[in-house]
């Protein structure tokens, strides 16, 4: 009997990430386990991914490594693409699994149960932004928030570059580029809502990004 390419890929994934192995991990962290091979959800931030979603995320990371694609391929990016415009990315649980699997596959190893469990048990989502200013220390004491339908969600942690790096425009404006990185508790925000991410440098000149969480793959 001939096997389709899709069936072959699915069976290969089963051999690489055994169903029982993943099911025990997913159940151990109190999230949903799919019975069989349900379709992976196409959109939204999966706070409680299924066994199949976890398997696919890990397999995608391995496949990316085989193509020599960088782990950053799985970052969920937002904002402008120009090198002199503010932008950023966020990492969900599923994208985090793919990033980790890529990193490890490039080193010739694969994630352990502990590695997978650590990501699935994570309580926060990381959001990283790159912003621009004209002072070397402009990003010090920057802050970040989510706005969802008028509700402000504050981060659990925020960190920033104390010393910015030169931008591509140096010595013209904007002269400097800096990172502001925050972590938001999954329990505090709606993973399916249209969201405005805003970064507030201490001396003004905030940067805002519109991201529809329901459309995140």
DOMARFI-504858 format. One record per residue (C-alpha): residue number from 1; z, y, x. Coordinates in Angstrom, 1 decimal. Each point is the difference from the previous one (the first is absolute). Layout:
BEGIN
(torke NUM (Z Y X)),
...
END
This chain:
BEGIN
(torke 1 (0.0 0.0 0.0)),
(torke 2 (-1.0 3.4 1.4)),
(torke 3 (2.7 2.6 0.3)),
(torke 4 (-0.7 3.7 -0.6)),
(torke 5 (0.7 2.6 2.7)),
(torke 6 (2.8 1.5 -2.1)),
(torke 7 (1.5 -3.4 -0.5)),
(torke 8 (-0.2 -0.7 3.7)),
(torke 9 (1.7 3.3 0.8)),
(torke 10 (2.7 -0.7 -2.5)),
(torke 11 (0.7 -3.4 1.4)),
(torke 12 (0.1 1.3 3.5)),
(torke 13 (2.5 2.6 -1.1)),
(torke 14 (2.2 -2.8 -1.5)),
(torke 15 (0.0 -1.8 3.3)),
(torke 16 (0.9 3.1 1.9)),
(torke 17 (2.7 1.2 -2.3)),
(torke 18 (1.4 -3.1 -1.9)),
(torke 19 (0.8 0.6 -3.6)),
(torke 20 (3.5 -1.5 0.2)),
(torke 21 (0.8 2.1 3.1)),
(torke 22 (-1.1 3.3 -1.7)),
(torke 23 (1.5 -0.9 -3.4)),
(torke 24 (3.4 -0.5 1.5)),
(torke 25 (-0.1 3.3 1.8)),
(torke 26 (-1.2 1.9 -3.1)),
(torke 27 (2.6 -1.6 -2.2)),
(torke 28 (2.7 0.6 2.6)),
(torke 29 (-0.5 3.7 -0.2)),
(torke 30 (0.1 0.0 -3.8)),
(torke 31 (-3.6 0.9 -0.7)),
(torke 32 (-2.7 -1.6 -2.2)),
(torke 33 (-1.6 -3.3 1.1)),
(torke 34 (-3.3 -0.9 -1.5)),
(torke 35 (-0.6 -3.5 -1.2)),
(torke 36 (-3.4 -1.1 1.3)),
(torke 37 (-2.6 2.5 1.2)),
(torke 38 (0.0 3.1 -2.3)),
(torke 39 (-2.2 2.9 0.8)),
(torke 40 (1.4 2.5 2.4)),
(torke 41 (0.7 3.4 -1.8)),
(torke 42 (-2.7 2.5 0.9)),
(torke 43 (2.1 3.1 -0.2)),
(torke 44 (3.4 1.6 0.3)),
(torke 45 (2.8 -0.4 2.5)),
(torke 46 (1.4 -3.5 -0.2)),
(torke 47 (3.8 0.3 0.2)),
(torke 48 (0.4 -3.6 -1.0)),
(torke 49 (-3.1 -1.9 1.4)),
(torke 50 (-0.8 -3.5 -1.1)),
(torke 51 (-0.4 -3.0 2.3)),
(torke 52 (-3.8 0.3 -0.2)),
(torke 53 (0.0 3.7 0.8)),
(torke 54 (2.2 -0.6 3.0)),
(torke 55 (-2.3 -2.8 1.2)),
(torke 56 (-3.1 2.1 -0.4)),
(torke 57 (1.6 3.0 1.8)),
(torke 58 (0.9 -2.3 3.0)),
(torke 59 (-3.4 -1.6 0.0)),
(torke 60 (-1.8 3.4 0.0)),
(torke 61 (2.0 1.0 3.0)),
(torke 62 (-1.1 -3.1 1.9)),
(torke 63 (-3.6 0.5 -1.0)),
(torke 64 (0.2 3.7 1.2)),
(torke 65 (1.2 -1.2 3.4)),
(torke 66 (-2.9 -2.5 0.3)),
(torke 67 (-2.3 3.0 -0.6)),
(torke 68 (2.0 2.0 2.6)),
(torke 69 (0.8 2.6 -2.7)),
(torke 70 (3.1 2.0 0.7)),
(torke 71 (3.2 -0.4 -2.1)),
(torke 72 (-0.4 3.6 -1.2)),
(torke 73 (-2.9 -1.2 -2.1)),
(torke 74 (2.6 -0.9 -2.6)),
(torke 75 (1.7 3.4 -0.2)),
(torke 76 (-0.4 1.6 -3.4)),
(torke 77 (-1.4 3.4 1.0)),
(torke 78 (0.0 3.3 -1.8)),
(torke 79 (-0.9 3.6 0.6)),
(torke 80 (-3.0 1.4 1.9)),
(torke 81 (-1.9 -1.9 2.6)),
(torke 82 (-0.8 3.0 2.4)),
(torke 83 (2.0 0.2 3.2)),
(torke 84 (1.3 3.5 -0.8)),
(torke 85 (1.2 -0.8 -3.6)),
(torke 86 (3.3 -1.4 -1.1)),
(torke 87 (-0.1 -3.7 -1.0)),
(torke 88 (2.2 -3.1 0.0)),
(torke 89 (0.5 -3.6 -0.9)),
(torke 90 (2.5 -2.3 -1.7)),
(torke 91 (0.9 -3.6 0.5)),
(torke 92 (0.8 -2.2 -2.9)),
(torke 93 (1.5 -3.5 0.2)),
(torke 94 (-3.3 -1.7 -0.2)),
(torke 95 (-1.7 2.3 2.5)),
(torke 96 (3.0 -0.4 2.2)),
(torke 97 (-0.5 -3.8 0.0)),
(torke 98 (-3.7 0.4 0.9)),
(torke 99 (0.9 2.5 2.8)),
(torke 100 (2.5 -2.5 1.4)),
(torke 101 (-2.3 -3.0 -0.3)),
(torke 102 (-2.7 1.9 1.8)),
(torke 103 (2.3 1.1 2.8)),
(torke 104 (1.2 -3.5 0.5)),
(torke 105 (-3.4 -1.7 -0.3)),
(torke 106 (-1.3 2.3 2.7)),
(torke 107 (2.8 -1.4 2.3)),
(torke 108 (-0.8 -3.6 -1.0)),
(torke 109 (3.0 -0.6 -2.2)),
(torke 110 (0.7 0.1 -3.7)),
(torke 111 (2.9 1.5 -2.1)),
(torke 112 (3.2 -2.1 -0.4)),
(torke 113 (1.9 -0.4 -3.2)),
(torke 114 (2.4 2.6 1.3)),
(torke 115 (-2.8 2.5 0.6)),
(torke 116 (-1.4 -0.4 -3.5)),
(torke 117 (3.4 0.1 -1.6)),
(torke 118 (1.0 3.2 1.7)),
(torke 119 (-3.0 1.8 -1.4)),
(torke 120 (0.4 -1.4 -3.5)),
(torke 121 (3.7 0.9 0.0)),
(torke 122 (-0.8 3.6 1.0)),
(torke 123 (1.5 2.6 -2.3)),
(torke 124 (-2.1 3.0 1.1)),
(torke 125 (-3.7 1.0 0.4)),
(torke 126 (-1.0 1.9 3.1)),
(torke 127 (-2.1 3.2 -0.4)),
(torke 128 (-1.4 1.6 3.2)),
(torke 129 (-1.8 3.4 0.0)),
(torke 130 (-1.7 2.1 2.6)),
(torke 131 (0.3 3.8 -0.5)),
(torke 132 (-1.1 3.1 1.9)),
(torke 133 (1.6 3.2 1.2)),
(torke 134 (-0.1 2.6 2.7)),
(torke 135 (3.4 -0.4 1.7)),
(torke 136 (0.9 -2.8 2.3)),
(torke 137 (3.2 -0.8 -2.0)),
(torke 138 (-1.4 0.8 -3.5)),
(torke 139 (0.8 -3.5 -1.4)),
(torke 140 (3.7 0.1 0.7)),
(torke 141 (2.1 -0.5 -3.1)),
(torke 142 (-3.0 -0.8 -2.1)),
(torke 143 (0.6 -1.8 -3.3)),
(torke 144 (-2.0 -2.1 -2.4)),
(torke 145 (0.2 -0.8 -3.7)),
(torke 146 (-1.9 -1.8 -2.8)),
(torke 147 (-0.8 1.7 -3.3)),
(torke 148 (-0.7 -2.3 -2.9)),
(torke 149 (-0.6 1.8 -3.3)),
(torke 150 (2.4 2.7 0.9)),
(torke 151 (2.7 -2.3 1.4)),
(torke 152 (0.8 0.6 3.6)),
(torke 153 (0.8 -3.1 2.1)),
(torke 154 (1.8 0.5 3.3)),
(torke 155 (-0.4 -2.2 3.0)),
(torke 156 (2.7 -2.2 1.5)),
(torke 157 (-0.9 1.1 3.6)),
(torke 158 (-2.3 2.6 1.6)),
(torke 159 (-1.0 0.4 3.6)),
(torke 160 (-2.3 2.4 1.7)),
(torke 161 (-1.5 0.9 3.3)),
(torke 162 (2.3 2.5 1.8)),
(torke 163 (-2.8 0.9 2.3)),
(torke 164 (-3.5 0.1 -1.5)),
(torke 165 (-3.1 -1.0 1.9)),
(torke 166 (-3.1 2.2 0.5)),
(torke 167 (-2.5 -0.2 -2.8)),
(torke 168 (-3.8 -0.3 0.5)),
(torke 169 (-0.2 3.8 -0.7)),
(torke 170 (2.2 1.0 3.0)),
(torke 171 (0.4 2.8 0.9)),
(torke 172 (-1.4 1.2 -3.3)),
(torke 173 (1.9 -0.4 -3.3)),
(torke 174 (1.3 -2.4 -1.1)),
(torke 175 (1.3 -0.6 3.5)),
(torke 176 (2.3 -2.9 -0.5)),
(torke 177 (0.3 -3.3 -1.8)),
(torke 178 (3.1 -1.9 -0.9)),
(torke 179 (1.2 -3.1 -2.0)),
(torke 180 (2.5 0.0 -2.8)),
(torke 181 (1.0 -3.5 -1.1)),
(torke 182 (2.2 -0.9 -3.0)),
(torke 183 (1.3 -3.1 -1.7)),
(torke 184 (0.3 -0.1 -3.8)),
(torke 185 (2.1 -2.5 -1.9)),
(torke 186 (-2.2 -2.2 -2.3)),
(torke 187 (2.7 0.3 -2.7)),
(torke 188 (-0.3 3.8 -0.1)),
(torke 189 (-3.7 0.4 -0.8)),
(torke 190 (-2.6 -1.4 -2.4)),
(torke 191 (-2.5 -2.2 2.0)),
(torke 192 (-2.7 0.6 -2.7)),
(torke 193 (0.2 3.8 -0.4)),
(torke 194 (-2.2 2.8 1.2)),
(torke 195 (2.0 1.5 2.8)),
(torke 196 (0.0 3.2 2.0)),
(torke 197 (1.3 -0.4 3.5)),
(torke 198 (1.1 3.3 1.5)),
(torke 199 (1.2 0.8 3.5)),
(torke 200 (2.0 3.1 0.6)),
(torke 201 (0.3 1.4 3.5)),
(torke 202 (3.2 2.0 0.5)),
(torke 203 (-2.0 3.3 0.4)),
(torke 204 (-2.3 -0.5 -3.0)),
(torke 205 (-3.6 -0.9 -0.3)),
(torke 206 (0.4 -3.3 -1.9)),
(torke 207 (-2.7 -2.7 -0.3)),
(torke 208 (-0.5 -1.9 -3.2)),
(torke 209 (-2.0 -3.2 -0.7)),
(torke 210 (-0.9 -1.6 -3.3)),
(torke 211 (0.2 -3.7 -0.1)),
(torke 212 (-0.4 -2.2 -3.1)),
(torke 213 (2.3 -3.0 0.8)),
(torke 214 (-1.6 -2.0 -2.8)),
(torke 215 (-3.3 0.0 1.9)),
(torke 216 (1.4 -1.3 3.3)),
(torke 217 (-1.5 -3.4 0.9)),
END
